[in-house]
Amino acid sequence: MKKPVFSLNTKNPVLQDLVEKTNKRNLALWALACAERFLPYFESEFPLDPRPRKALEVLQDWIDTGEFSMKTIRGAALSSHAAARDVGDDNPARSAARSAGQAVSTPHVKEHTLVVDNYALQPIFRANIAGNPQDAIKAERQWQTQRLIELQRQASLDTHHE
């Protein structure tokens, strides 16, 4: 029997439009939230491997300080992707590590967030491969979209109150 495939090339026009209209800091907050939701898939399987968690900590540091070090961000991203490669076969842990690696890249290029959301959906697909993951994927996509809208709304309110 052929193994079901999850495409990372799935485009969500609503999210693409939101990403284009959102600043990097809010996109980083969103990418962090998306990746953190699925990090337990990695950490439960590889509790002694801190690389994906460290990538998200580097991202949080950038969000908090605004200080950009390409060397630090690139190193954290590559390290998280190395953790994903070390997992081996496609599974939720691998997808979670990839999501963290893409998330930490947001300060460099905000379009990385368009990959974060798909990597965050992969664990749902992989964890529910025996059943029908489409409803869970749809619910997560709705959460992702709503969360980004909320971040934009909050940024707009903050700007008006300054």
N, CA and C atoms as a LAMMPS dump frame, in Angstrom:
ITEM: TIMESTEP
0
ITEM: NUMBER OF ATOMS
486
ITEM: BOX BOUNDS ff ff ff
-5.0000000000000000e+02 5.0000000000000000e+02
-5.0000000000000000e+02 5.0000000000000000e+02
-5.0000000000000000e+02 5.0000000000000000e+02
ITEM: ATOMS id mol type element x y z
1 1 1 N 0.842 -1.178 0
2 1 2 C 0 0 0
3 1 3 C 0.89 1.245 0
4 2 1 N 0.551 2.207 -0.844
5 2 2 C 1.326 3.429 -0.963
6 2 3 C 1.111 4.312 0.268
7 3 1 N 2.212 4.86 0.79
8 3 2 C 2.167 5.722 1.966
9 3 3 C 1.54 7.071 1.602
10 4 1 N 0.53 7.533 2.353
11 4 2 C -0.069 8.832 2.075
12 4 3 C 0.968 9.949 2.19
13 5 1 N 0.808 10.968 1.379
14 5 2 C 1.769 12.066 1.317
15 5 3 C 1.099 13.366 1.735
16 6 1 N 1.857 14.17 2.464
17 6 2 C 1.407 15.508 2.836
18 6 3 C 2.271 16.492 2.082
19 7 1 N 1.677 17.348 1.3
20 7 2 C 2.432 18.302 0.499
21 7 3 C 2.728 19.577 1.277
22 8 1 N 4.008 19.941 1.278
23 8 2 C 4.408 21.219 1.872
24 8 3 C 4.151 22.375 0.925
25 9 1 N 3.762 22.066 -0.293
26 9 2 C 3.53 23.104 -1.29
27 9 3 C 2.103 23.624 -1.282
28 10 1 N 1.32 23.197 -0.309
29 10 2 C -0.051 23.671 -0.213
30 10 3 C -0.037 25.172 0.047
31 11 1 N -0.742 25.889 -0.777
32 11 2 C -0.804 27.346 -0.631
33 11 3 C -2.159 27.726 -0.042
34 12 1 N -2.122 28.601 0.92
35 12 2 C -3.337 29.127 1.526
36 12 3 C -3.378 30.611 1.205
37 13 1 N -4.201 31.018 0.24
38 13 2 C -4.218 32.416 -0.194
39 13 3 C -4.543 33.399 0.939
40 14 1 N -5.386 32.983 1.863
41 14 2 C -5.734 33.864 2.99
42 14 3 C -4.492 34.118 3.839
43 15 1 N -3.77 33.055 4.177
44 15 2 C -2.551 33.228 4.974
45 15 3 C -1.49 33.995 4.196
46 16 1 N -1.35 33.719 2.915
47 16 2 C -0.366 34.444 2.115
48 16 3 C -0.647 35.945 2.15
49 17 1 N -1.897 36.316 2.02
50 17 2 C -2.277 37.724 2.068
51 17 3 C -1.989 38.324 3.447
52 18 1 N -2.313 37.585 4.499
53 18 2 C -2.055 38.067 5.855
54 18 3 C -0.557 38.244 6.104
55 19 1 N 0.24 37.29 5.636
56 19 2 C 1.691 37.374 5.822
57 19 3 C 2.244 38.622 5.142
58 20 1 N 1.779 38.904 3.952
59 20 2 C 2.25 40.082 3.226
60 20 3 C 1.946 41.372 3.983
61 21 1 N 0.864 41.389 4.733
62 21 2 C 0.417 42.602 5.428
63 21 3 C 0.902 42.689 6.874
64 22 1 N 1.67 41.714 7.327
65 22 2 C 2.055 41.64 8.732
66 22 3 C 3.543 41.909 8.886
67 23 1 N 3.902 42.681 9.908
68 23 2 C 5.319 42.965 10.134
69 23 3 C 6.042 41.735 10.67
70 24 1 N 7.376 41.766 10.583
71 24 2 C 8.174 40.589 10.964
72 24 3 C 8.003 40.219 12.429
73 25 1 N 7.882 41.191 13.309
74 25 2 C 7.751 40.865 14.725
75 25 3 C 6.471 40.065 14.984
76 26 1 N 5.361 40.512 14.424
77 26 2 C 4.106 39.781 14.616
78 26 3 C 4.124 38.435 13.905
79 27 1 N 4.792 38.373 12.765
80 27 2 C 4.939 37.08 12.102
81 27 3 C 5.787 36.133 12.942
82 28 1 N 6.804 36.684 13.595
83 28 2 C 7.644 35.859 14.469
84 28 3 C 6.823 35.34 15.653
85 29 1 N 5.986 36.189 16.225
86 29 2 C 5.108 35.747 17.312
87 29 3 C 4.196 34.622 16.836
88 30 1 N 3.673 34.778 15.645
89 30 2 C 2.784 33.777 15.072
90 30 3 C 3.528 32.476 14.772
91 31 1 N 4.704 32.591 14.142
92 31 2 C 5.501 31.403 13.827
93 31 3 C 5.88 30.66 15.102
94 32 1 N 6.233 31.41 16.136
95 32 2 C 6.573 30.814 17.424
96 32 3 C 5.373 30.041 17.985
97 33 1 N 4.205 30.654 17.941
98 33 2 C 2.995 29.992 18.455
99 33 3 C 2.685 28.719 17.664
100 34 1 N 2.806 28.791 16.345
101 34 2 C 2.543 27.609 15.504
102 34 3 C 3.517 26.485 15.828
103 35 1 N 4.792 26.806 15.886
104 35 2 C 5.813 25.779 16.121
105 35 3 C 5.72 25.202 17.537
106 36 1 N 5.442 26.054 18.511
107 36 2 C 5.355 25.57 19.9
108 36 3 C 4.218 24.577 20.1
109 37 1 N 3.148 24.72 19.341
110 37 2 C 2.001 23.817 19.49
111 37 3 C 2.38 22.365 19.198
112 38 1 N 3.411 22.164 18.374
113 38 2 C 3.765 20.819 17.958
114 38 3 C 5.132 20.365 18.446
115 39 1 N 5.843 21.234 19.146
116 39 2 C 7.143 20.859 19.685
117 39 3 C 7.066 19.633 20.601
118 40 1 N 5.981 19.433 21.353
119 40 2 C 5.899 18.218 22.178
120 40 3 C 6.045 16.915 21.382
121 41 1 N 5.684 16.897 20.107
122 41 2 C 5.896 15.704 19.29
123 41 3 C 7.383 15.353 19.237
124 42 1 N 8.216 16.392 19.152
125 42 2 C 9.658 16.145 19.122
126 42 3 C 10.188 15.843 20.519
127 43 1 N 9.841 16.69 21.468
128 43 2 C 10.417 16.567 22.806
129 43 3 C 9.991 15.285 23.528
130 44 1 N 8.828 14.766 23.236
131 44 2 C 8.428 13.512 23.884
132 44 3 C 9.22 12.33 23.335
133 45 1 N 9.606 12.414 22.078
134 45 2 C 10.368 11.329 21.464
135 45 3 C 11.878 11.479 21.683
136 46 1 N 12.34 12.741 21.78
137 46 2 C 13.769 13.027 21.926
138 46 3 C 13.988 14.04 23.05
139 47 1 N 13.685 13.657 24.273
140 47 2 C 13.729 14.611 25.39
141 47 3 C 15.123 15.186 25.693
142 48 1 N 16.162 14.545 25.236
143 48 2 C 17.51 15.028 25.519
144 48 3 C 18.084 15.888 24.387
145 49 1 N 17.313 16.1 23.343
146 49 2 C 17.779 16.91 22.211
147 49 3 C 17.151 18.297 22.289
148 50 1 N 17.923 19.308 22.669
149 50 2 C 17.373 20.648 22.873
150 50 3 C 17.336 21.523 21.621
151 51 1 N 17.779 21.031 20.483
152 51 2 C 17.964 21.905 19.32
153 51 3 C 16.698 22.613 18.835
154 52 1 N 15.573 21.937 18.635
155 52 2 C 14.379 22.688 18.207
156 52 3 C 13.909 23.697 19.27
157 53 1 N 13.944 23.316 20.537
158 53 2 C 13.555 24.237 21.612
159 53 3 C 14.485 25.457 21.615
160 54 1 N 15.773 25.218 21.426
161 54 2 C 16.751 26.31 21.4
162 54 3 C 16.449 27.256 20.237
163 55 1 N 16.053 26.708 19.106
164 55 2 C 15.704 27.549 17.955
165 55 3 C 14.559 28.495 18.32
166 56 1 N 13.567 27.962 19.014
167 56 2 C 12.428 28.812 19.401
168 56 3 C 12.833 29.818 20.476
169 57 1 N 13.787 29.465 21.32
170 57 2 C 14.296 30.421 22.309
171 57 3 C 15.052 31.56 21.626
172 58 1 N 15.81 31.242 20.577
173 58 2 C 16.5 32.282 19.802
174 58 3 C 15.472 33.215 19.163
175 59 1 N 14.409 32.644 18.635
176 59 2 C 13.351 33.466 18.045
177 59 3 C 12.71 34.36 19.105
178 60 1 N 12.409 33.807 20.27
179 60 2 C 11.821 34.597 21.355
180 60 3 C 12.754 35.735 21.765
181 61 1 N 14.046 35.465 21.795
182 61 2 C 15.018 36.502 22.136
183 61 3 C 14.971 37.631 21.118
184 62 1 N 14.876 37.291 19.831
185 62 2 C 14.771 38.33 18.809
186 62 3 C 13.479 39.133 18.986
187 63 1 N 12.383 38.451 19.279
188 63 2 C 11.105 39.141 19.505
189 63 3 C 11.241 40.12 20.67
190 64 1 N 11.901 39.674 21.738
191 64 2 C 12.041 40.503 22.942
192 64 3 C 12.992 41.675 22.764
193 65 1 N 14.078 41.47 22.019
194 65 2 C 15.124 42.5 21.949
195 65 3 C 15.19 43.226 20.614
196 66 1 N 14.761 42.568 19.55
197 66 2 C 14.899 43.148 18.218
198 66 3 C 16.322 43.078 17.697
199 67 1 N 17.226 42.47 18.459
200 67 2 C 18.622 42.366 18.048
201 67 3 C 18.784 41.189 17.099
202 68 1 N 19.284 41.484 15.912
203 68 2 C 19.394 40.492 14.854
204 68 3 C 20.846 40.086 14.646
205 69 1 N 21.117 38.821 14.815
206 69 2 C 22.425 38.25 14.505
207 69 3 C 22.193 37.117 13.517
208 70 1 N 22.583 37.343 12.267
209 70 2 C 22.374 36.319 11.244
210 70 3 C 23.079 35.024 11.632
211 71 1 N 24.25 35.131 12.225
212 71 2 C 24.995 33.946 12.625
213 71 3 C 24.196 33.123 13.651
214 72 1 N 23.612 33.798 14.63
215 72 2 C 22.844 33.111 15.672
216 72 3 C 21.572 32.494 15.099
217 73 1 N 20.849 33.259 14.307
218 73 2 C 19.594 32.771 13.731
219 73 3 C 19.847 31.624 12.767
220 74 1 N 20.828 31.793 11.914
221 74 2 C 21.153 30.738 10.949
222 74 3 C 21.61 29.477 11.677
223 75 1 N 22.442 29.641 12.682
224 75 2 C 22.917 28.488 13.445
225 75 3 C 21.789 27.742 14.123
226 76 1 N 20.853 28.48 14.702
227 76 2 C 19.712 27.843 15.375
228 76 3 C 18.818 27.123 14.365
229 77 1 N 18.601 27.745 13.213
230 77 2 C 17.769 27.121 12.181
231 77 3 C 18.422 25.841 11.664
232 78 1 N 19.696 25.913 11.319
233 78 2 C 20.394 24.741 10.801
234 78 3 C 20.462 23.626 11.832
235 79 1 N 20.621 23.996 13.087
236 79 2 C 20.669 23.011 14.159
237 79 3 C 19.324 22.29 14.311
238 80 1 N 18.247 23.043 14.238
239 80 2 C 16.922 22.428 14.345
240 80 3 C 16.652 21.513 13.147
241 81 1 N 17.073 21.937 11.963
242 81 2 C 16.893 21.086 10.78
243 81 3 C 17.776 19.834 10.867
244 82 1 N 18.955 19.968 11.48
245 82 2 C 19.804 18.788 11.696
246 82 3 C 19.111 17.811 12.643
247 83 1 N 18.45 18.338 13.662
248 83 2 C 17.691 17.478 14.576
249 83 3 C 16.601 16.739 13.803
250 84 1 N 15.959 17.436 12.877
251 84 2 C 14.923 16.796 12.058
252 84 3 C 15.523 15.673 11.212
253 85 1 N 16.677 15.92 10.618
254 85 2 C 17.324 14.877 9.816
255 85 3 C 17.697 13.672 10.683
256 86 1 N 18.124 13.95 11.908
257 86 2 C 18.521 12.862 12.808
258 86 3 C 17.346 11.972 13.201
259 87 1 N 16.132 12.501 13.106
260 87 2 C 14.938 11.711 13.424
261 87 3 C 14.809 10.556 12.438
262 88 1 N 15.179 10.803 11.197
263 88 2 C 15.07 9.751 10.183
264 88 3 C 13.793 9.883 9.401
265 89 1 N 12.997 8.822 9.39
266 89 2 C 11.768 8.783 8.591
267 89 3 C 10.818 9.92 8.949
268 90 1 N 9.976 10.254 7.966
269 90 2 C 8.95 11.266 8.213
270 90 3 C 8.046 10.825 9.344
271 91 1 N 7.912 11.674 10.335
272 91 2 C 7.003 11.426 11.447
273 91 3 C 6.744 12.752 12.137
274 92 1 N 5.833 12.812 13.098
275 92 2 C 5.507 14.078 13.741
276 92 3 C 6.712 14.768 14.384
277 93 1 N 7.643 14.016 14.95
278 93 2 C 8.818 14.622 15.585
279 93 3 C 9.662 15.371 14.558
280 94 1 N 9.856 14.768 13.424
281 94 2 C 10.648 15.404 12.361
282 94 3 C 9.978 16.691 11.887
283 95 1 N 8.691 16.621 11.66
284 95 2 C 7.959 17.811 11.209
285 95 3 C 8.019 18.938 12.24
286 96 1 N 7.918 18.593 13.51
287 96 2 C 7.978 19.604 14.574
288 96 3 C 9.339 20.289 14.597
289 97 1 N 10.415 19.522 14.421
290 97 2 C 11.757 20.115 14.392
291 97 3 C 11.928 21.01 13.168
292 98 1 N 11.385 20.601 12.04
293 98 2 C 11.448 21.443 10.831
294 98 3 C 10.677 22.745 11.033
295 99 1 N 9.519 22.652 11.67
296 99 2 C 8.723 23.847 11.935
297 99 3 C 9.516 24.846 12.783
298 100 1 N 10.202 24.361 13.803
299 100 2 C 11.015 25.242 14.654
300 100 3 C 12.151 25.861 13.855
301 101 1 N 12.764 25.078 12.976
302 101 2 C 13.851 25.599 12.145
303 101 3 C 13.39 26.689 11.195
304 102 1 N 12.198 26.555 10.66
305 102 2 C 11.647 27.601 9.793
306 102 3 C 11.22 28.817 10.604
307 103 1 N 10.633 28.575 11.772
308 103 2 C 10.156 29.688 12.602
309 103 3 C 11.282 30.635 12.976
310 104 1 N 12.421 30.094 13.396
311 104 2 C 13.529 30.948 13.828
312 104 3 C 14.101 31.753 12.66
313 105 1 N 13.801 31.365 11.439
314 105 2 C 14.28 32.086 10.26
315 105 3 C 13.425 33.299 9.91
316 106 1 N 12.308 33.461 10.569
317 106 2 C 11.39 34.57 10.278
318 106 3 C 12.061 35.941 10.319
319 107 1 N 12.918 36.234 11.305
320 107 2 C 13.554 37.569 11.305
321 107 3 C 14.405 37.822 10.063
322 108 1 N 14.889 36.772 9.454
323 108 2 C 15.708 36.923 8.247
324 108 3 C 14.826 37.18 7.029
325 109 1 N 13.849 36.304 6.804
326 109 2 C 12.938 36.421 5.664
327 109 3 C 11.544 36.035 6.139
328 110 1 N 10.63 36.992 6.108
329 110 2 C 9.319 36.722 6.691
330 110 3 C 8.531 35.64 5.955
331 111 1 N 8.871 35.35 4.708
332 111 2 C 8.164 34.318 3.971
333 111 3 C 8.423 32.915 4.534
334 112 1 N 9.429 32.786 5.422
335 112 2 C 9.641 31.489 6.066
336 112 3 C 8.389 31.063 6.84
337 113 1 N 7.6 32.027 7.265
338 113 2 C 6.399 31.674 8.026
339 113 3 C 5.412 30.876 7.183
340 114 1 N 5.449 31.051 5.87
341 114 2 C 4.549 30.279 5.012
342 114 3 C 4.935 28.81 4.977
343 115 1 N 6.147 28.487 5.379
344 115 2 C 6.574 27.099 5.487
345 115 3 C 6.306 26.589 6.905
346 116 1 N 6.443 27.484 7.899
347 116 2 C 6.19 27.102 9.293
348 116 3 C 4.807 26.503 9.429
349 117 1 N 3.818 27.166 8.854
350 117 2 C 2.45 26.687 9.039
351 117 3 C 2.25 25.31 8.428
352 118 1 N 2.843 25.051 7.261
353 118 2 C 2.702 23.717 6.671
354 118 3 C 3.449 22.666 7.469
355 119 1 N 4.66 22.993 7.946
356 119 2 C 5.373 22.031 8.789
357 119 3 C 4.615 21.798 10.091
358 120 1 N 3.896 22.794 10.557
359 120 2 C 3.094 22.611 11.77
360 120 3 C 1.875 21.732 11.499
361 121 1 N 1.428 21.697 10.261
362 121 2 C 0.301 20.826 9.91
363 121 3 C 0.741 19.382 9.689
364 122 1 N 1.986 19.188 9.279
365 122 2 C 2.471 17.83 9.029
366 122 3 C 2.331 16.9 10.228
367 123 1 N 2.65 17.341 11.463
368 123 2 C 2.486 16.41 12.585
369 123 3 C 1.048 15.905 12.735
370 124 1 N 0.082 16.77 12.44
371 124 2 C -1.316 16.342 12.504
372 124 3 C -1.552 15.24 11.479
373 125 1 N -1.062 15.475 10.282
374 125 2 C -1.209 14.481 9.222
375 125 3 C -0.523 13.18 9.62
376 126 1 N 0.717 13.285 10.072
377 126 2 C 1.498 12.088 10.407
378 126 3 C 0.91 11.336 11.615
379 127 1 N 0.425 12.074 12.596
380 127 2 C -0.128 11.436 13.804
381 127 3 C -1.467 10.769 13.526
382 128 1 N -2.172 11.23 12.507
383 128 2 C -3.503 10.699 12.201
384 128 3 C -3.534 9.942 10.887
385 129 1 N -2.406 9.444 10.464
386 129 2 C -2.3 8.839 9.149
387 129 3 C -3.239 7.643 8.975
388 130 1 N -3.525 6.925 10.044
389 130 2 C -4.408 5.759 9.953
390 130 3 C -5.866 6.17 9.773
391 131 1 N -6.215 7.342 10.265
392 131 2 C -7.595 7.824 10.148
393 131 3 C -7.715 8.853 9.044
394 132 1 N -8.586 9.82 9.252
395 132 2 C -8.761 10.904 8.306
396 132 3 C -8.313 12.198 8.965
397 133 1 N -7.102 12.647 8.674
398 133 2 C -6.579 13.838 9.355
399 133 3 C -7.136 15.154 8.811
400 134 1 N -7.935 15.1 7.766
401 134 2 C -8.356 16.344 7.114
402 134 3 C -9.123 17.287 8.037
403 135 1 N -9.986 16.747 8.906
404 135 2 C -10.722 17.619 9.827
405 135 3 C -9.786 18.289 10.821
406 136 1 N -8.801 17.546 11.325
407 136 2 C -7.827 18.12 12.268
408 136 3 C -6.959 19.15 11.58
409 137 1 N -6.569 18.896 10.339
410 137 2 C -5.767 19.854 9.578
411 137 3 C -6.576 21.129 9.341
412 138 1 N -7.825 20.968 8.973
413 138 2 C -8.689 22.134 8.732
414 138 3 C -8.843 22.965 10.008
415 139 1 N -9.036 22.31 11.145
416 139 2 C -9.18 23.026 12.415
417 139 3 C -7.889 23.763 12.775
418 140 1 N -6.75 23.137 12.56
419 140 2 C -5.467 23.799 12.851
420 140 3 C -5.251 24.979 11.925
421 141 1 N -5.57 24.827 10.655
422 141 2 C -5.429 25.939 9.692
423 141 3 C -6.313 27.105 10.126
424 142 1 N -7.517 26.812 10.602
425 142 2 C -8.395 27.879 11.091
426 142 3 C -7.781 28.566 12.305
427 143 1 N -7.189 27.775 13.209
428 143 2 C -6.529 28.369 14.38
429 143 3 C -5.386 29.264 13.925
430 144 1 N -4.573 28.782 12.996
431 144 2 C -3.439 29.561 12.499
432 144 3 C -3.905 30.895 11.922
433 145 1 N -4.902 30.835 11.088
434 145 2 C -5.419 32.047 10.451
435 145 3 C -5.97 33.017 11.498
436 146 1 N -6.774 32.503 12.409
437 146 2 C -7.365 33.348 13.439
438 146 3 C -6.293 33.973 14.33
439 147 1 N -5.275 33.208 14.662
440 147 2 C -4.197 33.725 15.52
441 147 3 C -3.461 34.862 14.835
442 148 1 N -3.195 34.732 13.549
443 148 2 C -2.506 35.8 12.829
444 148 3 C -3.387 37.04 12.72
445 149 1 N -4.673 36.851 12.505
446 149 2 C -5.606 37.985 12.475
447 149 3 C -5.613 38.693 13.827
448 150 1 N -5.629 37.922 14.91
449 150 2 C -5.612 38.512 16.259
450 150 3 C -4.34 39.315 16.496
451 151 1 N -3.2 38.807 16.057
452 151 2 C -1.933 39.532 16.217
453 151 3 C -1.947 40.837 15.42
454 152 1 N -2.489 40.793 14.216
455 152 2 C -2.607 42.016 13.418
456 152 3 C -3.525 43.026 14.094
457 153 1 N -4.643 42.543 14.592
458 153 2 C -5.597 43.418 15.268
459 153 3 C -4.955 44.067 16.489
460 154 1 N -4.228 43.281 17.285
461 154 2 C -3.561 43.806 18.468
462 154 3 C -2.51 44.844 18.09
463 155 1 N -1.767 44.585 17.018
464 155 2 C -0.757 45.537 16.567
465 155 3 C -1.416 46.842 16.138
466 156 1 N -2.546 46.728 15.491
467 156 2 C -3.265 47.922 15.058
468 156 3 C -3.753 48.729 16.262
469 157 1 N -4.275 48.037 17.26
470 157 2 C -4.723 48.717 18.496
471 157 3 C -3.548 49.371 19.213
472 158 1 N -2.421 48.68 19.28
473 158 2 C -1.236 49.232 19.953
474 158 3 C -0.749 50.487 19.234
475 159 1 N -0.792 50.473 17.901
476 159 2 C -0.355 51.622 17.119
477 159 3 C -1.263 52.816 17.362
478 160 1 N -2.564 52.569 17.47
479 160 2 C -3.496 53.663 17.683
480 160 3 C -3.407 54.259 19.083
481 161 1 N -2.888 53.49 20.041
482 161 2 C -2.793 53.963 21.42
483 161 3 C -1.443 54.588 21.753
484 162 1 N -0.538 54.63 20.791
485 162 2 C 0.79 55.204 21.057
486 162 3 C 0.77 56.702 20.989
